Amino acid sequence: MVLEQNDKLILLTNDDGLYANGLKTLIEVMEEFGKVVLVSTIESMSGMSQALTVKIPLRVKLLEENEKHRIYTCNGTPTDSIKLAVNQLLERMPDFVVAGINHGANASVSVLYSGTMAAALEGCLYGVNSVGFSLNDFSRTADFSVCKKYIRIVMEKIAVESLPPGICLNVNIPSLPENEIKGIKVCRQARGNWKEEFEKRKDPMGRTYYWLTGMFQNHEPDAMDTDEWALTNGYVSVVPVSVDMTAHWYMDKLTGRFN
Amino acid sequence: MVLEQNDKLILLTNDDGLYANGLKTLIEVMEEFGKVVLVSTIESMSGMSQALTVKIPLRVKLLEENEKHRIYTCNGTPTDSIKLAVNQLLERMPDFVVAGINHGANASVSVLYSGTMAAALEGCLYGVNSVGFSLNDFSRTADFSVCKKYIRIVMEKIAVESLPPGICLNVNIPSLPENEIKGIKVCRQARGNWKEEFEKRKDPMGRTYYWLTGMFQNHEPDAMDTDEWALTNGYVSVVPVSVDMTAHWYMDKLTGRFN
């Protein structure tokens, strides 16, 4: 892959592993926009949030290269992948960091746990236009073709005008036939949480262990300006996500409490 | 440990492991406020962000119990520890989730990578008053005694009046003698990022590997309302941190761009 001066450079990663169908679809669409460098783990890294690998060394392997893309595998988290790429693997700073297409939605508070959205946040911290895409379908055989149209629309928007510093996009696409999707809706993150129901089991030695399971609870199912509402009602949700987690609206009140 | 009806129940965790001095100090102070249940890994879990363990089963062990506290170890992340405690180990919902005292500051964008702050965010998602405490000193032998006074002040404030839903506190304490600390300052998260300088090495087989290192870059060193400024200038910084990552101020503009 030769990166010409006019080529856009697009850095991709995901958290479902190198052989996920969502990633294949993303590569196809992104090659329409520029030269693609992908860094991802072979295995899935779901729920890794913005975790960093600090206790074991990172290893990287160039797996495949052609005129349109280079594909690396690494043994780190999605966030490690972005850091490694920016600092060690890319010719220059990328024009876009794009993560996904995640198998399963990353709406509401899932943004906090998602490795996909962490990668977008990481791109954003480097000052790069960054987006995470997710399809609201966990199945391995999900049909990602419906995503292409909406990925194109979003990428064209941010190619024309960059996102403000410190903001990336969290895009969730409903798992519906294309003619049933009602369009794009800019939303806020719905209030909710996961209700965990750990499965408590015994291993063959009689020792207890737990598997994390859980069900999402939407605390405001009727709020039409949320990503959960949009997804449930057939819209593609687009949430501007900030790397600044400060609750600015509460600062004056809190200052008063400490005086 | 018997939990009486009037006892406050305080859930603790950290990301520096069970034998960290910061955790010992935190337990001592928290026992002044109620009955303490601690769930933590033996080893450190730094930089784990809000990662969840989904690929290996979780195991828990009751290590120690006396009149004032119960101490469990588990093999999960700080976020797993909070989830396991709330769902499997505690008599009832805790009154406080407290994480730390972290060895090293968690100011600015470190909130995104920190396992300590992730635990506080997790408590917050359960609707519990939650705080993460950090001392601006990475050394293993750091003197945590100076933290006690400020932990008491913060805990007394949130005991009197709960934090609003969806907000927890990120408290960073300078590593200074008590008489040099100028007081508490409510702040916003400073804008910055980590400039990574991976160390590239060869293993004995001649294969390349990388260690993540890095240096924090404050993008606004003169902004006096930030946590970085407060810490550098001898103040304890208190940032209200929101589980809602939506960039609300940008929603109208973004909506316009998609119409």
Interface residues (C-beta under 8 A of the other chain):
Chain A: S44 S46 G47 M48 S49 Q50 A51 L52 T53 V54 K55 P57 L58 R59 V60 T77 T79 D80 K83 L84 V86 N87 Q88 V109 V111 L112 Y113 A118 L121 L125 Y126 K157 E161 P164 P165 G166 I167 I184 V186 R188 Q189 R191 N193 W194 E196 E197 F198 K200 R201 D203 R207 T208 Y209 Y210 W211 L212 V238 V239 P240 V241 S242 V243 D244 M245 T246 A247 H248 Y250 M251 L254 T255 R257 F258
Chain B: S44 S46 G47 M48 S49 Q50 A51 L52 T53 V54 K55 P57 L58 R59 V60 T77 T79 D80 K83 L84 V86 N87 Q88 V109 V111 L112 Y113 A118 L121 L125 Y126 I153 K157 E161 P164 P165 G166 I167 I184 V186 R188 Q189 R191 N193 W194 E196 E197 F198 K200 R201 D203 R207 T208 Y209 Y210 W211 L212 V238 V239 P240 V241 S242 V243 D244 M245 T246 A247 H248 Y250 M251 L254 T255 R257 F258
